[in-house]
């Protein structure tokens, strides 16, 4: 499979190989454009014996102006329908495009977010069929925390909150060490993943899933890289992260932390040294993954917001996941099941389970 180079990890050949190992069929689609050559990765997977779903992870990479989101996607969807198997019940887009509500969220954080129906009206405005449906759960991360790391280390540190800088220095004084580990230490990460998931109540991944993240690197031709970072003190592992590196972006995919020696601030050291490692590979940004869209105390990701915003970045608001039903009866049956299982379709392919 040949995909054009991109900084979006979910649209790379690496990600295609990873999902292929998990039972998805990857396809590359060229998108006609008068200005430049464009493409996107689409993944297809059976949902049962009768129907399949098509999924575009954080794609298409390039979108139109906000007012044309719906009409553009509708035209693209109808083009895809003409080329895919008849058993595909719907197309799911996980859009990387800026949310139409980004300015509201930034300027008025306490503003009530539009409900699903209002968002669907806005997306479908100007379309022919009014066919788009907002998904119950976003597949990857709609609101993520991104840090610009192309400046000097002193500049990056100066943007952080004083408490975050203090905790980074405290970890150093206590002798916390962070390093890029070999895959031989992946079982240690997974043990801590089970502990963290039990404590925080997020999705548990089995060990083969994480092993596949690393083994898939051997079968791709792009420059994507996946690394395992561990923060340790003596023989104790305090925190860990799986990070994906593209040409200019580092993605925090999965993270774990131990209850032991919490006062050693291992998670702060982990992210700071990951930033430094990403800089050494010429990355310009570090995507720390999920946060609440604003300072919303009741939001399930508020704890992540409180921790990550100390690192001096910005929240990127994306448009989230949308469905384009093809077989309405089959889609309705699946949608009823999914709403009862909240995210059963994908459970967040990478970042939903991220934890500081």
C-alpha positions in Angstrom: 0.0 0.0 0.0 1.3 3.5 -0.9 0.1 6.4 1.2 1.4 10.0 0.9 3.6 11.1 3.8 1.7 12.7 6.7 2.2 13.8 10.3 -1.2 12.3 11.2 -0.1 8.9 12.7 -3.6 7.4 12.0 -3.2 8.0 8.3 0.2 6.4 7.9 1.3 3.1 6.4 2.4 2.1 9.9 -1.2 2.5 11.2 -2.6 0.6 8.2 -0.3 -2.4 9.0 -1.1 -2.2 12.7 -4.9 -2.4 12.0 -4.4 -5.1 9.4 -2.9 -7.3 12.1 -6.0 -6.7 14.2 -8.4 -7.9 11.4 -9.1 -4.7 9.4 -8.6 -4.5 5.7 -6.7 -1.3 4.8 -7.4 0.6 1.5 -5.8 3.7 0.1 -8.1 6.1 -1.7 -6.8 8.9 -4.0 -8.8 12.2 -3.6 -9.0 14.3 -6.7 -7.8 17.9 -6.2 -7.0 20.7 -8.6 -4.2 22.0 -6.5 -2.3 19.0 -5.1 -2.3 15.2 -4.9 -4.2 13.9 -1.8 -5.2 10.5 -0.4 -6.6 8.9 2.7 -6.5 5.6 4.5 -9.8 3.7 4.9 -10.2 0.5 7.0 -12.9 -2.1 6.5 -14.0 -4.7 9.0 -17.0 -7.1 9.3 -19.3 -6.3 12.2 -21.1 -9.7 11.9 -21.9 -12.3 9.2 -24.0 -9.8 7.2 -22.5 -6.3 7.4 -19.2 -4.4 7.4 -18.2 -1.0 8.4 -15.7 1.4 6.7 -13.7 3.6 8.9 -11.5 6.6 8.0 -9.2 7.3 11.0 -8.5 11.1 11.4 -9.2 11.6 7.7 -9.5 13.0 5.2 -6.4 14.9 6.1 -7.3 18.0 4.2 -10.8 19.5 4.6 -12.8 22.4 3.1 -14.0 25.5 4.9 -16.3 25.0 7.9 -19.5 25.8 6.1 -18.7 23.2 3.5 -17.8 20.3 5.9 -21.1 18.5 5.2 -21.4 18.9 1.4 -17.7 17.9 0.9 -18.1 14.8 3.0 -21.3 13.9 1.3 -19.7 14.1 -2.1 -16.8 12.0 -0.9 -19.1 9.5 0.7 -21.1 9.0 -2.4 -17.9 8.5 -4.4 -16.8 5.8 -1.9 -20.2 4.1 -2.0 -19.7 3.6 -5.8 -16.4 1.7 -5.2 -16.9 -0.4 -2.1 -18.6 -3.8 -1.4 -22.4 -3.8 -1.0 -22.1 -5.3 2.5 -20.7 -2.1 4.0 -23.5 -0.6 6.1 -21.9 2.7 6.9 -18.8 4.9 6.6 -17.4 6.3 9.8 -15.2 9.4 9.6 -13.0 10.4 12.5 -12.4 14.0 11.4 -9.1 15.8 12.2 -10.7 19.1 11.0 -11.1 22.0 13.5 -14.4 21.9 15.4 -17.0 24.6 14.3 -17.3 25.3 18.0 -13.6 25.8 18.7 -13.8 29.6 19.2 -16.7 29.2 21.6 -14.9 26.6 23.7 -11.8 28.8 23.9 -13.5 32.1 24.6 -16.4 30.9 26.8 -15.3 27.6 28.4 -18.5 27.4 30.5 -20.7 27.7 27.4 -23.1 24.8 27.0 -21.9 22.6 24.2 -24.5 22.0 21.5 -26.4 18.7 21.8 -26.1 16.0 19.3 -29.1 17.0 17.3 -27.9 20.6 16.8 -24.5 19.4 15.7 -26.1 17.1 13.2 -28.2 19.9 11.7 -25.1 22.0 11.3 -23.1 19.2 9.7 -26.0 18.4 7.3 -26.7 21.9 6.3 -26.2 22.3 2.5 -26.2 18.5 1.9 -28.6 16.7 -0.4 -29.5 13.8 1.7 -29.1 15.0 5.3 -27.6 11.7 6.1 -24.8 12.4 8.6 -25.1 11.1 12.2 -22.9 12.0 15.2 -21.4 8.9 16.8 -22.0 8.1 20.5 -18.3 8.2 21.2 -15.4 9.8 19.3 -13.1 7.1 17.9 -9.8 8.8 18.7 -9.6 12.2 20.6 -11.8 15.1 19.7 -10.1 17.4 22.2 -6.3 16.9 22.7 -3.5 18.9 24.4 -0.7 19.9 22.0 2.6 21.4 23.0 4.9 23.3 20.6 8.4 22.0 21.2 10.3 23.6 18.3 11.9 26.2 20.6 14.7 25.8 23.1 14.2 23.8 26.3 14.3 27.0 28.4 11.5 28.5 26.3 9.4 25.3 26.6 9.9 25.2 30.3 9.0 28.9 30.6 5.6 28.3 29.2 4.8 25.7 31.8 3.0 26.4 35.1 5.4 26.9 38.0 4.1 23.8 39.8 4.9 21.6 36.7 8.4 23.0 36.5 8.8 22.4 40.2 7.7 18.8 39.9 10.0 18.1 37.0 12.9 19.4 39.0 11.8 17.5 42.1 11.8 14.2 40.1 15.3 15.0 39.0 16.5 15.7 42.6 15.0 12.5 43.8 16.9 10.5 41.2 14.1 9.6 38.8 15.5 8.4 35.5 13.6 8.3 32.1 14.8 6.3 29.1 13.6 4.8 25.8 13.2 1.1 26.7 13.4 -2.0 24.5 10.4 -4.1 23.7 11.7 -6.7 26.1 10.3 -4.4 28.9 6.9 -4.3 27.4 5.5 -6.9 29.9 6.5 -4.5 32.7 4.5 -1.8 30.9 1.5 -4.1 30.5 1.5 -5.1 34.2 1.4 -1.4 35.1 -1.3 -0.9 32.5 -3.5 -3.4 34.2 -2.9 -1.7 37.6 -3.6 1.7 36.2 -6.8 0.6 34.3 -8.2 -1.0 37.5 -7.5 2.2 39.5 -8.8 4.6 36.9 -11.5 2.5 35.3 -10.5 2.8 31.7 -10.3 0.3 28.9 -8.0 -2.7 29.4 -5.9 -3.9 26.4 -4.4 -7.3 26.3 -0.7 -7.8 25.9 -0.8 -8.9 22.2 -2.4 -5.6 21.4 0.6 -3.7 22.7 3.0 -6.2 21.1 1.3 -5.6 17.8 1.9 -1.8 18.1 5.6 -2.5 18.0 5.8 -5.5 15.7 3.8 -3.6 13.0 6.8 -1.2 12.5 8.6 -4.0 10.7 6.1 -4.1 7.8 5.8 -0.4 6.9 7.8 1.8 4.6 7.1 5.2 6.1 9.2 6.9 8.8 6.8 6.4 11.7 8.3 5.1 14.9 6.8 3.7 18.1 8.8 3.9 21.3 8.4 2.8 24.9 9.4 5.4 27.6 9.8 4.4 31.2 10.4 6.5 34.3 12.2 4.5 37.0 13.7 5.0 40.5 16.0 2.3 41.4 14.3 -1.0 40.5 10.8 0.6 40.7 8.9 1.6 37.5 7.0 4.8 38.3 5.4 5.6 35.0 5.5 4.6 31.3 4.3 5.8 27.9 4.0 4.4 24.4 4.7 7.3 22.0 4.4 7.4 18.2 6.7 9.6 16.2 6.0 10.9 12.8 8.0 13.4 10.8 7.2 16.4 12.9 4.8 15.2 15.6 5.1 13.0 18.7 1.9 11.3 19.9 1.3 10.2 23.5 -0.7 7.0 22.8 -0.9 5.1 26.1 0.4 5.9 29.5 0.6 4.2 32.9 1.5 5.2 36.4 2.2 3.4 39.7 0.9 4.2 43.1 4.3 3.4 44.6 6.4 6.6 45.1 3.8 8.9 43.8 5.6 11.8 45.5 8.6 11.2 43.2 6.6 12.8 40.4 7.5 10.1 37.8 4.8 11.2 35.4 6.1 14.8 35.2 9.6 13.5 34.5 8.2 11.1 31.9 6.6 13.7 29.8 9.4 16.2 30.1 12.0 13.6 28.9 9.6 12.5 26.2 9.5 16.0 25.0 13.3 16.2 25.0 13.5 12.9 23.1 11.0 14.1 20.5 13.0 17.3 20.0 16.1 15.2 19.4 14.2 13.6 16.5 13.3 17.1 15.2 9.6 17.0 16.1 7.8 20.3 16.3 4.8 19.3 18.4 4.0 16.8 21.2 0.3 15.7 21.2 -0.5 14.6 24.8 -3.9 13.2 23.9 -7.2 13.5 25.6 -8.4 16.4 27.8 -11.7 17.9 28.6 -12.5 20.6 26.0 -12.3 23.3 28.7 -12.1 23.7 32.5 -15.2 21.6 33.0 -15.0 20.0 36.5 -17.7 17.4 35.8 -16.1 16.2 32.5 -14.6 12.7 32.7 -11.3 14.0 31.3 -11.0 16.9 33.7 -8.2 15.2 35.7 -6.2 14.9 32.4 -7.0 18.5 31.7 -5.7 19.6 35.1 -2.4 17.6 34.7 -1.6 18.3 31.1 -2.4 22.0 30.9 0.5 22.5 33.3 2.9 21.8 30.4 2.2 25.0 28.6 0.4 23.9 25.4 -2.9 24.5 23.8 -6.1 22.5 23.3 -6.9 21.4 19.8 -10.6 21.0 19.2 -11.4 18.6 16.4 -14.8 17.8 14.8 -14.9 14.2 16.1 -16.5 11.1 14.6 -19.4 11.0 12.1 -21.3 8.3 10.4 -22.7 8.2 6.8 -25.3 5.3 6.8 -25.6 3.3 3.6 -27.8 0.4 4.7 -30.2 2.3 7.0 -31.7 -0.8 8.6 -28.4 -2.5 9.3 -27.0 0.8 10.6 -29.9 1.4 12.9 -29.5 -2.1 14.4 -25.8 -1.5 14.9 -26.3 2.0 16.3 -28.8 0.7 18.9 -26.2 -1.9 20.0 -23.4 0.7 20.1 -25.3 3.2 22.2 -25.9 0.4 24.8 -22.2 -0.5 24.7 -20.9 3.1 24.4 -18.0 2.9 21.9 -18.1 -0.8 21.2 -17.1 -0.2 17.5 -13.6 0.8 18.3 -13.1 1.6 22.0 -10.7 4.4 20.9 -8.1 2.9 18.6 -5.2 4.7 20.4 -5.8 7.6 22.7 -9.0 6.8 24.5 -7.2 4.8 27.0 -4.3 7.2 27.5 -3.5 8.0 31.1 -0.9 10.3 32.7 
